[in-house]
Structure formats: C-alpha cells, structure tokens
Amino acid sequence: MAPSRPPATGADRAVGMSLVGFSLLLFTYYTVWVIILPFVDSDHVVHQYFLPREYSVILPGIAALILLLCVGTFIGVVTWKNRRPKVD
C-alpha cells in the first residue's frame, strides 16, 4: 500500500487559491476583450483598458508555442535520461 500524502499546508493552499484567482481574472479579461468588446463603440472609455485586438491572437499563439516548447523539452529530457545503453 502506498504511503498517504500529508494534507496541503496553508502556504500551499494560498498559492493554489492565488493561481485560481489569477486564472479566473485572466479568463474574464480575455473573454470581455474578445467576445464583448467588439460590440462596444470604439470611442467608448472602456477601450483604454484593453490592448489592440491584434494581440488577442498573437499573445495566445505565443503562449501556445512556449507551452509546446516546454512540453517538448520535458519529453526530450525524460527520454534522454531513460535511454539504456545497447547490449551487444
């Protein structure tokens, strides 16, 4: 039987909740930026709080490339460490 893990400490919970809060804030910002803002007049004051619309495609694209790079690097490192020498 595997040993049980200790419960999360207060610091772990605080970090987890801050990550959830940040993700929720980012999701809300992006949703308003991409879905709602195109229907608001371009001279409205709310537009000053958002980046130009071109960035709504560029930034997620860059984030996806960085994610793929990190995943590929991780797989490469794990594969490199787990390779076994040839048996002759």
MODELLER restraints for C-alpha pairs under 7 A, 6 or more apart:
rsr = mdl.restraints
at = mdl.atoms
rsr.add(forms.Gaussian(group=physical.xy_distance, feature=features.Distance(at['CA:33:A'], at['CA:50:A']), mean=6.71, stdev=0.5))
rsr.add(forms.Gaussian(group=physical.xy_distance, feature=features.Distance(at['CA:34:A'], at['CA:56:A']), mean=6.83, stdev=0.5))
